[in-house]
Amino acid sequence: MHRSSLLGRIRVLYVSPRAERGDRRHYADEIAKIEAALANARSGVAVRLDKAEIRGLQELLSALLVGTYDHIVLAGHGPSFGLCKGVAEQRRQLWAAAFAEQLATICGNACVLLMGCHTSWLSRELARRGLRGVSFDAAVPGGATSAFLYGYFAAIASGRSWETAFDVGCTSMAYDYHEHIPMTRSFGPAFDPEQGHYYEWLEHLTLIGDDDLDLDLEPQE
């Protein structure tokens, strides 16, 4: 059990790369959505949000070691959040394995939210080491990740499980970003590392076009 759980408080770490002004606005919006979700919760669950801006793997390591976290949000662009720039393609799988090994060693019980495009290649390595969390199979806009984070942490702050929080996060995307839900994956020891788990209801719903819906909206005699 986490030390934070023993103290009756859920601890969250939001990590983003040090960025230019445009990207900073995106990260600020994600943080604002998390803070709003925590502020609007009515269950009385205590949640502490820590934030860290990093430049490289060494600063990420230092941020992870600050506390014992229940949920870790890794925000950024690209399949590795810019952390493995310059690594040759043939060595990226080794990089992913080393990255997952470090996370599993430091925060093996945390939910890891990989809030970036094409991050499922990292989630496979995390799942193989018993970690759980969320990733994206393809490109995803910043508004979608912000919407997901609001729903996810609204559920966490209400005392719901991370599995339920994943579902709530997906439904929060449904209003404006429903097309990105089928590429939003949860992963963990209970799922096949290669397949993960998806919010299936809307995945199937989005396969139905408007022309395929035979709805009789005329009033009956």
C-alpha positions as CSV (number, residue, x, y, z in Angstrom):
1,M,0.0,0.0,0.0
2,H,1.3,3.5,-0.8
3,R,2.5,5.7,2.0
4,S,0.1,8.4,0.6
5,S,-2.8,6.0,1.0
6,L,-1.8,5.3,4.6
7,L,-1.9,9.0,5.3
8,G,-5.4,9.2,3.8
9,R,-4.3,11.3,0.8
10,I,-4.0,10.5,-2.9
11,R,-0.9,11.9,-4.4
12,V,-0.7,12.9,-8.1
13,L,2.4,14.1,-10.0
14,Y,2.0,16.0,-13.3
15,V,5.2,16.0,-15.3
16,S,5.7,18.1,-18.4
17,P,8.8,19.1,-20.5
18,R,10.1,22.6,-20.3
19,A,8.5,24.1,-23.4
20,E,8.0,27.1,-25.5
21,R,5.1,29.4,-24.9
22,G,2.5,27.6,-27.1
23,D,3.2,24.2,-25.5
24,R,3.1,25.8,-22.0
25,R,-0.5,26.9,-22.7
26,H,-1.4,23.3,-23.5
27,Y,0.2,22.0,-20.3
28,A,-1.4,24.8,-18.3
29,D,-4.8,23.8,-19.6
30,E,-4.3,20.2,-18.6
31,I,-3.2,21.2,-15.1
32,A,-6.2,23.6,-14.9
33,K,-8.6,20.7,-15.8
34,I,-7.1,18.5,-13.1
35,E,-7.3,21.2,-10.5
36,A,-10.9,21.9,-11.5
37,A,-11.8,18.2,-11.2
38,L,-10.3,18.0,-7.8
39,A,-11.9,21.3,-6.6
40,N,-15.4,20.2,-7.8
41,A,-15.3,16.8,-6.1
42,R,-17.8,16.4,-3.3
43,S,-16.7,13.2,-1.7
44,G,-14.1,14.6,0.7
45,V,-11.2,12.5,-0.7
46,A,-8.0,14.4,-0.1
47,V,-5.9,14.6,-3.3
48,R,-2.5,16.4,-3.5
49,L,-1.3,17.5,-6.9
50,D,2.4,18.1,-7.5
51,K,3.9,19.6,-10.7
52,A,7.3,19.3,-12.2
53,E,8.9,20.7,-15.4
54,I,11.7,18.5,-16.6
55,R,14.5,18.6,-19.2
56,G,15.7,15.1,-19.8
57,L,15.7,11.8,-18.0
58,Q,17.8,12.8,-15.0
59,E,15.3,15.5,-14.0
60,L,12.4,13.0,-14.5
61,L,14.1,10.6,-12.2
62,S,14.5,13.3,-9.5
63,A,10.9,14.3,-9.9
64,L,9.7,10.7,-9.5
65,L,11.7,10.3,-6.3
66,V,10.3,13.3,-4.5
67,G,7.3,11.3,-3.2
68,T,5.3,8.1,-3.4
69,Y,2.7,8.8,-6.0
70,D,-0.6,7.1,-6.8
71,H,-1.1,8.6,-10.2
72,I,1.7,10.0,-12.5
73,V,0.7,12.1,-15.6
74,L,3.5,12.3,-18.2
75,A,2.6,15.0,-20.6
76,G,4.3,15.9,-23.9
77,H,4.6,15.5,-27.6
78,G,5.7,12.5,-29.6
79,P,6.0,8.8,-28.7
80,S,8.6,9.4,-26.0
81,F,7.7,13.0,-24.9
82,G,10.9,14.2,-26.4
83,L,12.9,12.3,-23.8
84,C,14.7,10.0,-26.3
85,K,15.5,12.4,-29.1
86,G,18.6,11.4,-30.9
87,V,18.2,7.7,-30.0
88,A,18.6,5.5,-33.1
89,E,15.4,3.7,-34.2
90,Q,16.9,0.3,-33.6
91,R,17.6,1.2,-30.0
92,R,14.2,2.7,-29.1
93,Q,12.8,-0.6,-28.0
94,L,15.7,-1.0,-25.6
95,W,15.1,2.6,-24.5
96,A,11.5,1.8,-23.8
97,A,12.4,-1.3,-21.8
98,A,14.9,0.7,-19.7
99,F,12.3,3.5,-19.2
100,A,9.6,1.0,-18.1
101,E,12.1,-0.7,-15.8
102,Q,12.9,2.5,-14.0
103,L,9.3,3.5,-13.6
104,A,8.5,0.0,-12.2
105,T,11.4,0.3,-9.7
106,I,10.5,3.7,-8.4
107,C,6.7,3.8,-8.6
108,G,5.5,0.2,-9.2
109,N,2.1,0.7,-7.7
110,A,1.2,4.0,-9.5
111,C,-1.1,4.5,-12.4
112,V,0.9,6.0,-15.2
113,L,-1.0,8.3,-17.6
114,L,0.9,8.7,-20.9
115,M,-0.7,11.8,-22.2
116,G,0.9,12.1,-25.6
117,C,0.5,10.9,-29.1
118,H,1.5,7.3,-30.1
119,T,2.4,6.3,-26.5
120,S,1.1,2.8,-26.6
121,W,4.5,1.4,-27.6
122,L,5.7,2.5,-24.1
123,S,2.6,1.1,-22.4
124,R,3.3,-2.4,-23.6
125,E,6.7,-2.3,-21.8
126,L,5.0,-0.9,-18.7
127,A,2.3,-3.5,-18.7
128,R,4.8,-6.3,-19.0
129,R,6.3,-5.1,-15.7
130,G,3.0,-5.0,-13.8
131,L,2.3,-1.2,-14.2
132,R,-1.2,0.1,-15.1
133,G,-2.4,3.3,-16.7
134,V,-3.5,5.0,-20.0
135,S,-1.9,5.6,-23.4
136,F,-2.9,6.6,-26.9
137,D,-2.5,4.5,-30.0
138,A,-2.3,7.4,-32.4
139,A,-2.2,11.2,-32.6
140,V,-4.5,13.0,-30.2
141,P,-5.2,16.8,-29.8
142,G,-4.5,18.6,-26.6
143,G,-8.2,19.3,-26.0
144,A,-8.9,15.6,-25.9
145,T,-6.2,14.9,-23.3
146,S,-7.5,17.8,-21.2
147,A,-11.1,16.4,-21.4
148,F,-9.9,13.0,-20.4
149,L,-7.9,14.2,-17.5
150,Y,-10.9,16.1,-16.1
151,G,-13.1,13.1,-16.2
152,Y,-10.4,10.8,-14.9
153,F,-9.5,12.9,-11.8
154,A,-13.1,13.8,-11.1
155,A,-13.7,10.1,-10.6
156,I,-10.5,9.6,-8.6
157,A,-11.4,12.5,-6.3
158,S,-14.8,10.9,-5.8
159,G,-13.2,7.7,-4.5
160,R,-13.7,5.6,-7.7
161,S,-11.3,3.0,-8.9
162,W,-8.8,3.7,-11.7
163,E,-10.7,1.4,-14.0
164,T,-13.9,3.4,-13.5
165,A,-11.8,6.6,-13.8
166,F,-10.6,5.5,-17.2
167,D,-14.3,5.0,-18.4
168,V,-15.3,8.4,-17.0
169,G,-12.3,10.0,-18.8
170,C,-13.4,8.4,-22.0
171,T,-17.0,9.6,-21.7
172,S,-15.7,13.1,-20.9
173,M,-14.0,13.1,-24.4
174,A,-17.3,12.0,-26.0
175,Y,-18.8,15.5,-26.3
176,D,-16.1,17.1,-28.6
177,Y,-13.5,14.3,-29.2
178,H,-15.4,11.1,-29.5
179,E,-13.4,10.0,-32.6
180,H,-10.3,9.7,-30.3
181,I,-11.9,7.4,-27.8
182,P,-11.2,4.2,-29.8
183,M,-7.5,4.9,-29.7
184,T,-7.5,5.6,-25.9
185,R,-6.1,2.5,-24.2
186,S,-5.9,1.3,-20.6
187,F,-3.2,-1.2,-19.7
188,G,-2.3,-3.2,-16.8
189,P,-1.5,-6.7,-15.4
190,A,-5.1,-7.8,-16.0
191,F,-4.9,-7.2,-19.8
192,D,-2.8,-8.5,-22.7
193,P,0.2,-6.1,-23.0
194,E,-0.2,-6.1,-26.8
195,Q,-4.0,-5.5,-26.8
196,G,-4.8,-3.4,-23.7
197,H,-8.4,-2.5,-22.9
198,Y,-10.7,0.0,-24.6
199,Y,-14.0,1.7,-23.8
200,E,-16.0,-0.5,-26.1
201,W,-19.4,1.0,-26.1
202,L,-18.4,4.2,-27.9
203,E,-15.8,2.3,-30.0
204,H,-18.7,0.4,-31.6
205,L,-21.0,3.3,-31.7
206,T,-18.6,5.4,-33.8
207,L,-18.6,2.7,-36.4
208,I,-22.2,3.5,-37.1
209,G,-22.8,6.3,-39.6
210,D,-25.8,8.6,-39.5
211,D,-27.1,6.9,-42.6
212,D,-27.1,3.6,-40.9
213,L,-29.4,4.7,-38.1
214,D,-33.0,3.8,-39.1
215,L,-34.9,5.9,-36.6
216,D,-38.6,6.6,-37.0
217,L,-39.0,10.0,-35.5
218,E,-42.5,10.6,-36.8
219,P,-45.2,10.6,-34.2
220,Q,-47.3,7.5,-34.2
221,E,-51.0,7.6,-34.9
